[in-house]
Amino acid sequence: MSSKIEYTDKVYLYSSGMPAELIDRSKEKLIEHGVDLKDLVIIESPENVPEGSIMITLWPHYLSVAKVKKVREGSIYAPQLFNIDI
């Protein structure tokens, strides 16, 4: 059973300097989980992500899906919702 990512507007993929091949594999997984690629914004640092947005952090073996609850002075509080194996 795959979890669908519920979002409005944009989904932010924090790539943290991962290789292009891993980013491409992540895009495939995100499509499987209901993300439209036209709504995907790839970021290199977790800055300027609006409150209420979905932010996904790319790690070598999984994607960490979180919802941004609060942004203050350059810090983001985003509790994790679930992980996606890649």
C-alpha positions as CSV (number, residue, x, y, z in Angstrom):
1,M,0.0,0.0,0.0
2,S,1.5,3.3,-1.0
3,S,0.7,6.5,0.9
4,K,-0.5,9.4,-1.2
5,I,1.0,12.8,-0.6
6,E,-1.7,15.3,0.1
7,Y,-0.7,18.8,-0.8
8,T,-1.9,22.2,-2.2
9,D,0.2,24.4,-4.5
10,K,3.8,23.1,-4.5
11,V,5.9,20.2,-3.1
12,Y,9.5,21.1,-2.2
13,L,12.2,18.4,-2.8
14,Y,15.3,19.3,-0.7
15,S,18.0,17.5,-2.7
16,S,20.9,18.4,-0.4
17,G,23.4,18.0,-3.1
18,M,22.5,14.4,-4.1
19,P,23.4,13.2,-7.6
20,A,21.0,13.8,-10.6
21,E,20.3,10.0,-10.9
22,L,19.0,9.9,-7.3
23,I,16.9,13.0,-7.9
24,D,15.4,11.4,-11.1
25,R,14.6,8.2,-9.1
26,S,13.0,10.3,-6.4
27,K,10.8,12.0,-9.1
28,E,9.5,8.6,-10.2
29,K,8.7,7.7,-6.6
30,L,6.9,11.0,-6.0
31,I,4.7,10.4,-9.1
32,E,3.8,7.0,-7.7
33,H,2.7,8.8,-4.5
34,G,0.5,11.3,-6.3
35,V,2.8,14.3,-6.9
36,D,2.4,16.1,-10.3
37,L,5.9,17.0,-11.5
38,K,4.7,20.5,-12.5
39,D,4.1,21.1,-8.8
40,L,7.6,19.9,-7.8
41,V,10.2,22.5,-6.8
42,I,13.7,21.2,-6.3
43,I,15.7,23.2,-3.7
44,E,19.3,22.9,-2.6
45,S,18.7,24.3,0.9
46,P,15.6,24.4,3.1
47,E,15.0,28.1,2.7
48,N,11.9,30.1,1.6
49,V,9.6,27.1,2.0
50,P,6.1,28.4,2.9
51,E,4.3,27.3,6.1
52,G,1.8,24.6,5.3
53,S,3.8,23.2,2.4
54,I,5.1,19.7,2.0
55,M,8.9,19.4,2.1
56,I,10.6,16.2,1.1
57,T,14.1,15.6,2.1
58,L,16.1,13.3,-0.2
59,W,18.4,10.8,1.6
60,P,20.5,8.1,-0.1
61,H,17.9,5.4,0.5
62,Y,14.6,7.1,1.2
63,L,12.6,10.3,1.0
64,S,11.4,11.9,4.2
65,V,8.0,13.5,3.8
66,A,7.2,16.3,6.2
67,K,4.7,19.2,6.5
68,V,6.1,22.6,7.3
69,K,4.4,23.9,10.4
70,K,6.5,27.0,11.3
71,V,9.2,29.1,9.7
72,R,11.1,31.5,11.9
73,E,14.4,33.3,11.4
74,G,15.7,30.8,8.8
75,S,14.7,27.7,10.8
76,I,12.0,25.3,9.6
77,Y,9.9,23.1,12.0
78,A,8.5,20.3,9.8
79,P,7.3,17.1,11.6
80,Q,7.8,14.0,9.5
81,L,4.7,12.3,8.1
82,F,6.2,9.2,6.6
83,N,9.2,7.8,4.6
84,I,9.3,6.5,1.1
85,D,12.0,3.9,0.2
86,I,13.8,4.6,-3.1
